[in-house]
Amino acid sequence: MNPDDLQQLLPLYVLLQEKSVTKAAQRLGVTQSGISHALSKLRERFSDPLLVRDGQRMVLTPRAEALLPPLEEAISRLEVALAVPIPFDANTSSRNFKLASADYGQFVILPPLMRRLENQAPFVGITARHDAEAGLASGEVDLAVMPLRTQGPAAGLRARVLFRERFVCVVRRGHPLESAMSVADFAEARHALIAPRGTAGGVVDELLQKLGKSRRTVLLLQDFLVAPHVVASSDLVITLPQRLAAIFAETLPLAILEHPLNPPGFSMSMVWPERLEHDAGHRWFRGELVAIFGAELPSARSPTSIPI
């Protein structure tokens, strides 16, 4: 598209809408001769008369009728782009934010977030989904909370560490190892393992291997929902992120123990499209999450994190 095409865009749109040189000139605040000259150039540009007389009125040619819908969409988008941004008011906004995180992230984030929104943004909605990486790639997600597996987000994305997490051991109350658990006890116990990708192994097994030990995993699960219930009614041992363990221990007969291997923790970051960086509503939403979780962080860096 060249500059002449852009200059002709608005006269073409108004002419096709008004179907009248006189009305188009009045609407645009120019002379009739100026619009007539523009129409002549447009007819030459499209090799089509665009407007033809039918009795006492002017009608659109089929070519002009085909041009009108995309012109209306283009002009509408330009009007939105050039409009003065409307300030975001959390008290009255009914905006729905699309948040993506695995079930662990949703367990930890959604309860305090929804409690906060009840008081500060009663009409704001949240749509939660699991496919963080795919949702960000497709543009269908406003913000994802996920562990970053590299030194930073992918191109076109922004990120900030939201909180850091550590691992603990969880057993049922009254478990033989509830009072104390050594590395040997841990290795000899029967384990439940949450493996989101469905494959056994992980940082805990790597630490055991360095000590010349291994563990018996008798239950392999892909999500976090079922495992604590199974552990609460058996002698299985499970390694969980501390925040998640604390949530389940509030309602289930579970005991939380220091992990004998002290595996390294991980960081959960919020990741969002760069196009939303300066959006007033999105900035507010990010601020709410930081207000809930970010106070514990000494900085906003995005360190390498360890897969859950």
Residue frames relative to the residue before (quaternion, step in Angstrom):
aa qw qx qy qz dx dy dz
M 1.0000 0.0000 0.0000 0.0000 0.00 0.00 0.00
N 0.2227 -0.7840 0.5671 0.1188 3.59 -0.84 1.01
P 0.7153 -0.4631 0.2925 0.4339 3.63 -1.22 0.26
D 0.6114 0.5546 -0.3601 0.4347 3.61 1.05 -0.68
D 0.6210 0.5403 -0.3432 0.4524 3.58 1.04 -0.78
L 0.6596 0.5075 -0.3128 0.4576 3.59 0.95 -0.85
Q 0.6552 0.5167 -0.3116 0.4546 3.58 0.99 -0.80
Q 0.6979 0.4686 -0.2638 0.4731 3.57 1.12 -0.66
L 0.4833 0.7147 -0.4169 0.2861 3.58 1.25 -0.37
L 0.7223 0.4435 -0.2644 0.4601 3.60 0.73 -1.02
P 0.6506 0.4930 -0.3465 0.4621 3.70 0.83 -0.76
L 0.6294 0.5285 -0.3339 0.4616 3.58 1.02 -0.79
Y 0.6601 0.5182 -0.3048 0.4504 3.58 0.87 -0.95
V 0.6977 0.4648 -0.2797 0.4679 3.61 0.83 -0.97
L 0.6315 0.5326 -0.3362 0.4522 3.62 0.97 -0.77
L 0.6894 0.4728 -0.2875 0.4675 3.56 0.91 -0.90
Q 0.6440 0.5082 -0.3252 0.4703 3.58 1.10 -0.59
E 0.7579 0.4054 -0.2118 0.4652 3.57 0.80 -1.03
K 0.1835 -0.8055 0.5312 0.1881 3.59 1.16 -0.67
S 0.6846 0.3957 -0.2685 0.5501 3.56 1.12 0.76
V 0.4400 -0.6901 0.5106 0.2635 3.57 -0.86 1.01
T 0.6499 0.5348 -0.3147 0.4389 3.58 0.98 -0.90
K 0.7036 0.4571 -0.2717 0.4713 3.60 0.80 -1.00
A 0.6264 0.5309 -0.3409 0.4578 3.58 1.04 -0.72
A 0.6432 0.5180 -0.3202 0.4641 3.59 1.00 -0.84
Q 0.6553 0.5071 -0.3124 0.4645 3.59 0.96 -0.86
R 0.6716 0.5089 -0.2982 0.4483 3.57 0.90 -0.89
L 0.7372 0.4038 -0.2244 0.4932 3.58 1.00 -0.80
G 0.4152 -0.7311 0.4530 0.2964 3.59 1.28 -0.22
V 0.5609 0.5574 -0.4096 0.4549 3.58 1.03 0.79
T 0.6321 -0.5376 0.3907 0.3985 3.56 -1.28 0.13
Q 0.6174 -0.5419 0.4159 0.3901 3.54 -1.28 0.44
S 0.6344 0.5333 -0.3431 0.4421 3.55 1.00 -0.78
G 0.6235 0.5422 -0.3406 0.4487 3.56 1.07 -0.72
I 0.6694 0.4738 -0.2946 0.4905 3.60 0.98 -0.85
S 0.6231 0.5345 -0.3459 0.4544 3.60 1.01 -0.77
H 0.6434 0.5103 -0.3150 0.4757 3.56 1.02 -0.81
A 0.6421 0.5186 -0.3202 0.4650 3.58 1.02 -0.83
L 0.6457 0.5217 -0.3220 0.4553 3.60 0.99 -0.83
S 0.6270 0.5353 -0.3392 0.4531 3.58 1.00 -0.77
K 0.6704 0.4914 -0.2979 0.4695 3.58 0.95 -0.88
L 0.6423 0.5201 -0.3212 0.4623 3.57 1.07 -0.76
R 0.6301 0.5243 -0.3356 0.4642 3.60 0.98 -0.76
E 0.6521 0.4965 -0.3093 0.4823 3.54 1.05 -0.77
R 0.6422 0.5464 -0.3144 0.4361 3.56 0.99 -0.89
F 0.7872 0.3177 -0.1565 0.5048 3.60 0.89 -0.91
S 0.3385 -0.7525 0.4950 0.2722 3.59 1.29 -0.06
D 0.6200 0.4767 -0.3264 0.5308 3.54 1.03 0.91
P 0.5106 -0.6681 0.4393 0.3162 3.64 -0.96 0.76
L 0.2945 -0.8080 0.4629 0.2146 3.63 1.26 -0.40
L 0.7834 0.0253 0.0126 0.6208 3.61 0.80 -1.07
V 0.0084 0.7940 -0.6067 0.0378 3.58 -0.83 1.03
R 0.5056 -0.6581 0.4696 0.3012 3.54 -1.16 0.65
D 0.0285 -0.7585 0.6510 -0.0083 3.51 -1.08 0.89
G 0.7917 -0.1389 0.0534 0.5925 3.57 0.11 1.30
Q 0.8132 -0.2139 0.1952 0.5048 3.55 -0.74 -1.12
R 0.7316 0.3915 -0.2287 0.5091 3.60 1.22 -0.01
M 0.4153 -0.6653 0.5589 0.2693 3.52 -1.37 0.26
V 0.1015 -0.7958 0.5958 0.0376 3.57 -0.96 0.84
L 0.5358 -0.6289 0.4689 0.3124 3.53 -1.27 0.48
T 0.4246 -0.6483 0.5615 0.2901 3.54 -1.14 0.62
P 0.6706 -0.4774 0.3514 0.4459 3.63 -1.16 0.25
R 0.6219 0.5333 -0.3458 0.4574 3.61 1.04 -0.71
A 0.6655 0.4938 -0.3022 0.4711 3.59 0.94 -0.86
E 0.6343 0.5259 -0.3355 0.4566 3.61 0.99 -0.77
A 0.6559 0.4982 -0.3117 0.4737 3.58 1.06 -0.71
L 0.6513 0.5293 -0.3127 0.4448 3.60 1.10 -0.62
L 0.6162 0.6258 -0.3522 0.3233 3.59 0.99 -0.82
P 0.6765 0.4981 -0.3400 0.4225 3.70 0.71 -0.84
P 0.7019 0.4324 -0.3126 0.4719 3.67 0.75 -0.82
L 0.5970 0.5482 -0.3654 0.4579 3.59 1.14 -0.54
E 0.6386 0.5256 -0.3231 0.4599 3.58 0.97 -0.85
E 0.6610 0.5004 -0.3070 0.4673 3.59 0.97 -0.85
A 0.6639 0.5129 -0.3076 0.4490 3.57 0.94 -0.90
I 0.6648 0.4928 -0.3036 0.4723 3.59 0.92 -0.90
S 0.6326 0.5355 -0.3302 0.4517 3.58 1.01 -0.81
R 0.6597 0.5010 -0.3072 0.4685 3.59 0.97 -0.85
L 0.6361 0.5217 -0.3253 0.4663 3.57 1.03 -0.76
E 0.6390 0.5265 -0.3277 0.4550 3.58 0.99 -0.82
V 0.6470 0.5069 -0.3150 0.4746 3.58 1.01 -0.82
A 0.6687 0.5172 -0.3012 0.4411 3.56 0.93 -0.94
L 0.7457 0.4108 -0.2169 0.4776 3.58 1.01 -0.81
A 0.5051 0.6670 -0.4226 0.3486 3.58 1.25 -0.21
V 0.5422 -0.5876 0.4835 0.3563 3.56 -1.21 0.52
P 0.4885 -0.6810 0.4475 0.3121 3.65 -0.69 1.00
I 0.3782 -0.7068 0.5522 0.2291 3.54 -1.02 0.86
P 0.4594 -0.6844 0.4781 0.3032 3.63 -0.71 0.97
F 0.4099 -0.7041 0.5253 0.2457 3.56 -1.09 0.75
D 0.0816 -0.7843 0.6149 0.0116 3.56 -0.79 1.08
A 0.3324 -0.7820 0.4934 0.1861 3.58 -0.26 1.25
N 0.6248 0.5729 -0.3455 0.4025 3.61 1.05 -0.64
T 0.7971 0.2843 -0.1318 0.5162 3.58 1.08 -0.69
S 0.5343 0.6609 -0.4050 0.3371 3.61 1.18 -0.40
S 0.1970 -0.7612 0.6064 0.1188 3.56 -1.12 0.74
R 0.2580 0.7954 -0.5078 0.2072 3.58 1.19 0.51
N 0.2450 -0.7507 0.5965 0.1437 3.55 -1.10 0.76
F 0.1916 -0.7879 0.5787 0.0876 3.56 -0.70 1.11
K 0.2802 -0.7558 0.5742 0.1437 3.56 -0.91 1.00
L 0.0431 -0.8179 0.5709 -0.0579 3.53 -0.39 1.34
A 0.1069 -0.8047 0.5826 0.0415 3.57 -0.89 0.91
S 0.2327 0.7364 -0.6127 0.1677 3.54 -1.01 0.91
A 0.5637 -0.5672 0.4626 0.3827 3.56 -1.21 0.44
D 0.7141 -0.4656 0.2804 0.4413 3.57 -1.21 0.29
Y 0.5864 0.5627 -0.3776 0.4437 3.62 1.07 -0.62
G 0.6802 0.4962 -0.2882 0.4561 3.56 0.84 -0.99
Q 0.6620 0.5032 -0.3089 0.4616 3.57 0.96 -0.83
F 0.6138 0.5493 -0.3451 0.4499 3.61 1.03 -0.76
V 0.7300 0.4444 -0.2361 0.4624 3.55 0.91 -0.95
I 0.7499 0.4498 -0.2192 0.4327 3.56 0.90 -0.95
L 0.7131 0.5273 -0.2961 0.3546 3.57 0.68 -1.08
P 0.6485 0.5223 -0.3716 0.4105 3.69 0.78 -0.73
P 0.7251 0.3954 -0.2883 0.4845 3.66 0.69 -0.87
L 0.6096 0.5556 -0.3614 0.4347 3.59 1.07 -0.63
M 0.6965 0.4670 -0.2898 0.4613 3.60 0.82 -0.94
R 0.6031 0.5361 -0.3637 0.4654 3.60 1.08 -0.63
R 0.6662 0.5013 -0.3050 0.4602 3.57 0.94 -0.85
L 0.6721 0.5046 -0.3036 0.4489 3.58 0.94 -0.87
E 0.5592 0.6087 -0.3930 0.4029 3.61 1.07 -0.60
N 0.7452 0.4025 -0.2122 0.4876 3.56 0.99 -0.83
Q 0.7974 0.3522 -0.1578 0.4638 3.56 0.92 -0.90
A 0.8007 0.0797 -0.0219 0.5933 3.61 1.12 -0.55
P 0.0792 -0.8795 0.4665 0.0502 3.59 0.60 1.14
F 0.7274 0.4201 -0.2502 0.4814 3.62 1.15 -0.43
V 0.5070 0.6379 -0.4273 0.3916 3.58 1.28 -0.09
G 0.1983 -0.7939 0.5675 0.0920 3.58 -0.99 0.86
I 0.2227 -0.7457 0.6133 0.1349 3.54 -1.30 0.47
T 0.0994 -0.7422 0.6587 0.0733 3.55 -1.00 0.87
A 0.1346 -0.8206 0.5544 0.0335 3.57 -0.48 1.22
R 0.0273 0.7804 -0.6227 0.0489 3.55 -1.03 0.84
H 0.5452 -0.6660 0.4223 0.2844 3.57 -1.25 0.40
D 0.6991 0.5296 -0.2860 0.3861 3.59 0.93 -0.87
A 0.1297 -0.8526 0.5033 0.0544 3.56 0.47 1.26
E 0.7243 0.4432 -0.2678 0.4552 3.58 0.64 -1.08
A 0.6740 0.4810 -0.3025 0.4721 3.59 0.91 -0.87
G 0.6514 0.5286 -0.3153 0.4437 3.57 1.00 -0.81
L 0.6430 0.4985 -0.3183 0.4867 3.57 1.03 -0.75
A 0.6587 0.5232 -0.3119 0.4416 3.59 0.95 -0.87
S 0.7259 0.4290 -0.2395 0.4812 3.59 1.02 -0.81
G 0.4676 -0.6852 0.4381 0.3462 3.58 1.23 -0.30
E 0.5164 0.6669 -0.4000 0.3586 3.58 1.27 0.19
V 0.6883 0.4283 -0.2608 0.5241 3.59 1.29 -0.11
D 0.3896 -0.7206 0.5280 0.2239 3.56 -0.98 0.89
L 0.7972 -0.0685 0.0945 0.5923 3.55 1.01 -0.84
A 0.1358 -0.7771 0.6100 0.0743 3.56 -1.02 0.83
V 0.1847 -0.7325 0.6408 0.1366 3.54 -1.20 0.61
M 0.2123 0.7872 -0.5200 0.2549 3.53 -0.39 1.26
P 0.5074 -0.5915 0.4978 0.3806 3.60 -1.23 0.26
L 0.3313 -0.7186 0.5715 0.2173 3.57 -0.93 0.87
R 0.2576 -0.8031 0.5240 0.1187 3.56 -0.70 1.08
T 0.7011 0.3414 -0.2620 0.5686 3.59 1.28 0.16
Q 0.7040 -0.4565 0.3248 0.4365 3.57 -1.27 -0.09
G 0.8168 0.0077 0.0045 0.5768 3.61 1.15 -0.23
P 0.6597 -0.5161 0.3602 0.4107 3.57 -1.27 0.13
A 0.6183 -0.5371 0.4188 0.3923 3.56 -1.29 0.31
A 0.6912 -0.4595 0.3491 0.4349 3.55 -1.30 0.26
G 0.7905 0.2945 -0.2338 0.4835 3.55 -0.99 0.86
L 0.6892 0.4306 -0.2702 0.5163 3.57 1.31 0.04
R 0.2215 -0.7305 0.6266 0.1570 3.54 -1.28 0.49
A 0.0705 -0.8140 0.5762 0.0193 3.60 -1.11 0.57
R 0.0125 -0.7595 0.6501 0.0191 3.51 -1.31 0.50
V 0.4694 -0.6519 0.5043 0.3170 3.58 -0.90 0.84
L 0.2651 -0.7837 0.5465 0.1296 3.55 -0.83 1.03
F 0.7672 -0.2032 0.1241 0.5956 3.59 0.94 -0.85
R 0.3514 -0.7049 0.5743 0.2233 3.51 -1.33 0.32
E 0.1990 -0.8004 0.5636 0.0468 3.53 -1.08 0.78
R 0.1416 -0.7656 0.6180 0.1091 3.55 -1.20 0.52
F 0.4823 -0.6796 0.4828 0.2692 3.56 -1.27 0.42
V 0.0758 -0.7641 0.6394 0.0385 3.53 -1.21 0.69
C 0.4400 -0.6353 0.5476 0.3209 3.56 -1.34 0.14
V 0.1178 -0.7822 0.6097 0.0501 3.55 -1.08 0.76
V 0.0379 0.7655 -0.6401 0.0524 3.56 -0.99 0.98
R 0.6087 -0.5252 0.4188 0.4221 3.55 -1.26 0.12
R 0.5670 -0.5565 0.4650 0.3906 3.56 -1.20 0.44
G 0.7685 0.2939 -0.2457 0.5125 3.57 -0.86 0.95
H 0.3894 0.7162 -0.4827 0.3201 3.59 1.26 0.10
P 0.5889 -0.5998 0.4001 0.3651 3.65 -0.99 0.72
L 0.7381 0.3959 -0.2279 0.4965 3.61 1.10 -0.57
E 0.3577 0.7752 -0.4715 0.2206 3.59 1.25 0.13
S 0.6977 0.4872 -0.2909 0.4372 3.60 0.93 -0.79
A 0.7920 -0.0926 0.0876 0.5971 3.59 1.05 -0.69
M 0.0380 -0.7929 0.6082 0.0021 3.56 -1.06 0.78
S 0.2051 -0.7777 0.5863 0.0967 3.56 -0.62 1.17
V 0.6787 -0.4501 0.3625 0.4531 3.56 -1.28 0.08
A 0.6427 0.5185 -0.3240 0.4617 3.58 1.01 -0.80
D 0.6293 0.5238 -0.3310 0.4691 3.58 1.00 -0.84
F 0.6501 0.5318 -0.3074 0.4472 3.55 0.94 -0.94
A 0.6842 0.4953 -0.2896 0.4502 3.58 0.89 -0.95
E 0.7122 0.4643 -0.2607 0.4575 3.58 1.01 -0.79
A 0.5682 0.6191 -0.3847 0.3819 3.62 1.18 -0.41
R 0.4661 -0.6127 0.5510 0.3222 3.52 -1.37 0.24
H 0.1834 -0.8424 0.5057 0.0312 3.56 -0.72 1.12
A 0.2395 -0.6640 0.6777 0.2063 3.47 -1.41 0.44
L 0.1054 -0.8056 0.5827 0.0205 3.57 -0.98 0.84
I 0.2277 -0.7443 0.6128 0.1364 3.54 -0.95 0.95
A 0.0384 0.7857 -0.6106 0.0910 3.54 -0.61 1.21
P 0.3242 -0.7937 0.4765 0.1946 3.63 -0.06 1.24
R 0.7222 0.4078 -0.2517 0.4989 3.60 1.08 -0.61
G 0.5442 -0.6701 0.3747 0.3383 3.58 1.28 0.17
T 0.6318 0.5162 -0.3296 0.4751 3.59 1.26 0.27
A 0.4449 -0.6965 0.4954 0.2674 3.58 -0.86 0.95
G 0.6309 0.5287 -0.4101 0.3927 3.53 -1.29 0.41
G 0.2406 0.7562 -0.5809 0.1812 3.53 -1.25 0.38
V 0.7899 -0.3372 0.2188 0.4630 3.54 -1.31 -0.17
V 0.6266 0.5375 -0.3474 0.4448 3.63 1.02 -0.73
D 0.6746 0.4849 -0.2978 0.4702 3.59 0.92 -0.87
E 0.6208 0.5351 -0.3448 0.4576 3.58 1.09 -0.66
L 0.6474 0.5094 -0.3195 0.4683 3.59 1.00 -0.78
L 0.6443 0.5131 -0.3186 0.4692 3.58 1.00 -0.81
Q 0.6419 0.5380 -0.3267 0.4379 3.56 0.96 -0.85
K 0.6296 0.5358 -0.3327 0.4537 3.58 1.05 -0.74
L 0.6954 0.4336 -0.2573 0.5121 3.57 1.21 -0.55
G 0.5246 -0.6512 0.3999 0.3751 3.56 1.29 0.08
K 0.6106 0.5389 -0.3499 0.4630 3.58 1.19 0.50
S 0.1281 -0.7549 0.6331 0.1136 3.52 -1.37 0.11
R 0.3272 -0.7383 0.5492 0.2151 3.58 -1.22 0.26
R 0.4323 -0.6746 0.5364 0.2652 3.54 -1.29 0.43
T 0.0957 -0.7870 0.6090 0.0239 3.55 -0.46 1.22
V 0.0878 -0.8335 0.5454 0.0067 3.55 -0.43 1.23
L 0.7607 0.2136 -0.1536 0.5934 3.60 1.28 -0.18
L 0.0560 -0.7943 0.6047 -0.0174 3.55 -0.65 1.19
L 0.0238 -0.8107 0.5829 -0.0501 3.56 -0.70 1.14
Q 0.3955 -0.7318 0.5049 0.2304 3.57 -1.19 0.51
D 0.7790 0.2268 -0.1632 0.5612 3.61 1.18 -0.18
F 0.6042 -0.6281 0.3955 0.2899 3.52 -1.33 0.34
L 0.5381 0.6903 -0.3896 0.2865 3.60 1.15 -0.41
V 0.7531 0.4255 -0.2238 0.4492 3.59 0.79 -1.02
A 0.6079 0.6431 -0.3523 0.3045 3.57 0.90 -0.99
P 0.6904 0.4747 -0.3272 0.4369 3.68 0.71 -0.87
H 0.6203 0.5354 -0.3454 0.4574 3.59 1.07 -0.62
V 0.6459 0.5022 -0.3185 0.4786 3.58 1.02 -0.78
V 0.6558 0.5129 -0.3097 0.4593 3.58 0.93 -0.89
A 0.6489 0.5429 -0.3191 0.4270 3.60 0.98 -0.81
S 0.7682 0.3178 -0.1825 0.5249 3.60 1.16 -0.45
S 0.7080 0.3677 -0.2519 0.5478 3.60 1.19 0.50
D 0.5383 -0.6016 0.4677 0.3601 3.56 -1.31 -0.13
L 0.3475 0.7445 -0.4993 0.2752 3.59 1.18 0.41
V 0.2703 -0.7148 0.6222 0.1697 3.54 -1.29 0.57
I 0.0308 -0.8022 0.5962 0.0098 3.57 -0.99 0.77
T 0.3154 -0.7101 0.5986 0.1949 3.54 -1.16 0.69
L 0.0323 0.8151 -0.5731 0.0791 3.58 -0.69 1.13
P 0.5555 -0.5336 0.4919 0.4058 3.56 -1.24 0.28
Q 0.5926 -0.6341 0.3637 0.3382 3.57 -0.90 0.93
R 0.6509 0.5272 -0.3344 0.4319 3.60 0.89 -0.87
L 0.6668 0.4927 -0.3022 0.4704 3.55 0.95 -0.87
A 0.6306 0.5358 -0.3340 0.4513 3.58 0.97 -0.83
A 0.6580 0.5195 -0.3118 0.4471 3.58 0.94 -0.87
I 0.6289 0.5338 -0.3374 0.4535 3.59 1.01 -0.78
F 0.7087 0.4497 -0.2726 0.4702 3.59 0.83 -0.95
A 0.6353 0.5455 -0.3384 0.4293 3.60 1.04 -0.69
E 0.5629 0.5996 -0.3893 0.4149 3.60 1.22 -0.30
T 0.8002 0.2739 -0.1252 0.5187 3.60 1.08 -0.66
L 0.7339 0.3527 -0.2196 0.5374 3.61 1.21 -0.32
P 0.5232 -0.6370 0.4589 0.3314 3.62 -1.14 0.56
L 0.2710 0.7751 -0.5104 0.2554 3.55 0.43 1.28
A 0.2317 -0.7397 0.6157 0.1416 3.55 -1.20 0.64
I 0.2432 -0.7681 0.5809 0.1160 3.57 -0.96 0.94
L 0.0830 -0.8160 0.5720 -0.0098 3.57 -0.70 1.15
E 0.5520 -0.5531 0.4919 0.3841 3.54 -1.24 0.45
H 0.4496 -0.7006 0.4821 0.2733 3.57 -0.94 0.87
P 0.4464 -0.7210 0.4524 0.2761 3.63 -0.67 1.02
L 0.6980 0.4528 -0.2745 0.4820 3.62 1.15 -0.51
N 0.2298 -0.8067 0.5073 0.1978 3.57 1.28 -0.32
P 0.0435 0.8321 -0.5515 0.0385 3.62 0.69 1.02
P 0.5764 -0.5921 0.4216 0.3734 3.60 -1.08 0.61
G 0.4406 -0.6992 0.4987 0.2612 3.55 -1.05 0.74
F 0.3568 -0.7068 0.5647 0.2330 3.53 -1.28 -0.37
S 0.3799 -0.7048 0.5527 0.2313 3.53 -1.31 0.27
M 0.2239 -0.7307 0.6287 0.1442 3.53 -1.15 0.74
S 0.1228 -0.8054 0.5794 0.0245 3.54 -0.77 1.09
M 0.3215 -0.6750 0.6073 0.2687 3.52 -1.22 0.45
V 0.1130 -0.7945 0.5965 -0.0110 3.54 -0.89 1.08
W 0.0392 0.8160 -0.5730 0.0655 3.57 -0.84 0.93
P 0.6030 -0.5615 0.4101 0.3910 3.62 -1.19 0.42
E 0.5609 -0.6256 0.4311 0.3288 3.56 -0.99 0.83
R 0.6013 0.5854 -0.3612 0.4064 3.59 1.10 -0.66
L 0.7056 0.4381 -0.2645 0.4902 3.62 1.19 -0.43
E 0.3341 0.7899 -0.4683 0.2121 3.57 1.31 0.04
H 0.8059 0.2687 -0.1225 0.5132 3.59 0.88 -0.94
D 0.3934 0.7062 -0.4903 0.3258 3.60 1.24 0.24
A 0.4942 -0.7080 0.4129 0.2899 3.59 -0.65 1.13
G 0.6783 0.4910 -0.2977 0.4585 3.58 0.90 -0.88
H 0.6661 0.5000 -0.3043 0.4623 3.55 0.97 -0.83
R 0.6147 0.5343 -0.3468 0.4652 3.58 1.04 -0.73
W 0.6330 0.5196 -0.3248 0.4732 3.58 1.02 -0.80
F 0.6595 0.5205 -0.3098 0.4451 3.60 0.89 -0.96
R 0.6498 0.4976 -0.3155 0.4803 3.57 0.94 -0.85
G 0.6412 0.5402 -0.3179 0.4426 3.55 1.00 -0.80
E 0.6254 0.5350 -0.3393 0.4556 3.57 1.05 -0.70
L 0.6618 0.4935 -0.3087 0.4725 3.58 0.96 -0.82
V 0.6432 0.5070 -0.3250 0.4728 3.57 1.00 -0.78
A 0.6290 0.5416 -0.3388 0.4430 3.58 1.02 -0.77
I 0.6725 0.4888 -0.2932 0.4721 3.59 1.08 -0.72
F 0.8428 0.2162 -0.0587 0.4893 3.57 0.76 -1.07
G 0.6635 0.6051 -0.3052 0.3169 3.56 1.02 -0.71
A 0.5121 0.6787 -0.4227 0.3136 3.59 1.15 -0.37
E 0.6630 0.5303 -0.3107 0.4274 3.59 1.11 -0.63
L 0.6322 0.5755 -0.3309 0.3996 3.57 1.20 -0.36
P 0.3923 -0.7317 0.5033 0.2397 3.60 -0.84 0.87
S 0.7955 0.0636 -0.0296 0.6018 3.59 1.21 -0.41
A 0.4745 -0.6639 0.5006 0.2891 3.55 -1.34 0.14
R 0.3184 0.7562 -0.5158 0.2465 3.60 1.14 0.47
S 0.3237 -0.7309 0.5690 0.1930 3.56 -1.29 0.40
P 0.0783 -0.8358 0.5414 0.0464 3.62 0.23 1.21
T 0.6508 -0.4770 0.4014 0.4333 3.50 -1.29 0.24
S 0.1458 -0.8075 0.5678 0.0658 3.57 -0.85 0.90
I 0.4473 -0.6981 0.5077 0.2342 3.53 -1.24 0.53
P 0.4994 -0.6572 0.4612 0.3255 3.62 -0.78 0.93
I 0.4986 -0.6426 0.4935 0.3082 3.54 -1.08 0.77
